[in-house]
Amino acid sequence: MRARQIVLDTETTGLDPAQGHRIIEIGCVELVNRRHTERRFHTYLQPDRLIDAEAVRVHGITNQRLANEPRFPEIVEALLDFVREAELIIHNAPFDLGFLNHELRLCGRGQIALEQLCAVEDTLLLARQRHPGQRNNLDALCKRYNIDNSQRTLHGALLDAEILADLYLAMTRQQSSMFERDSGNAPTLARGGEARETRAVRNRPALAVPRADAEEAAAHARYLELLDQSSGGQCVWKRLEAP
C-alpha cells in the first residue's frame, strides 16, 4: 500500500468506449497515510456526443448541463499531475480505466496508460474476495459496512469517490483512528486546479465505528488471559492493555 492514494470515479455517456461513449465527469479524493486530505480533483466534461437516456437516468447529467464544460484535452495535464505515482482506488477498475485510457488515446496521449503511472486497487475484486456470492455494488457494500450513502439519490463521480474512500477504509481498517477526518466541505480542483464548489461535496455523518460492549470486552479479557497462560506470560496484547 502506498502512502498516497487517490479514490477515483467517473460518469460516462454510456457503457462502452468502443462504441464512442465518453467521460462526462471525473471525481478524485486524496488519502495520505489512510487519512482524508482536503485535496480533490473534480470536473465535468463536454463529451461532444449525446448521452444515452439510460445513463441520464443513472446520474442525472444532461447534454444541456455540459454545454459550457471543458473537453478532456483541456484538463488532462491537471488530472495526470494529480494522480501520478499514487495508488488508484477504483470500484470496478477496468470500467473507469478503460474510459480514461480511451480519452488519453483520443487526445494524442495513447502512449500513456494510467496503469503505468499508478498502482491500482480494485475494490470490487476486494469485495468479491471477502464476500463471495453476495452483492458487492457500492450501495450493498455501504449497507454492509454501515457507510452513510443517504445523499446518493443519483450517481455522481465526486460523491461516489467520497463514499468509496470511506468504504475502502472500512473494508481495510486496522484501528478507529484511521477514520478521523474533517467534516467540513473540502475544496475541489478542476480545470487545471482552481477551487470550485460542486453539488457532490456534502456534510455526511461521521463514519460509524462499532465499540465492544461489556460482554464482548469481558470475553476478550478472558481470551487474553488464556493466551497469556498458554504462552508462559508472553501475551503481547495483554501487556499492551495493562493500565
Buried (B, 14 or more C-beta within 10 A) or exposed (E): EBEBBBBBBBBBBBEEBEEEBBBBBBBBBBBEEBBBBEBBBBBBBBBEEEBBEEBBEEBBBEBEBBEEBBBBEBBBEBBBEBBEEBBBBBBBBEBBBBBBBBBBBBEEBEEBBBEEBBEBBBBBBBBEEEBEEEEBEBEEBBEBBEBBBEBBEBBBBBBBBBBBBBBBBBBBBEEEEBBEBEEEEBBBBBBEBEEBEBEBBBEBEEBEBEEEEEEEEEEEEEEBEEBBEEEEEEBEEBEEEEE
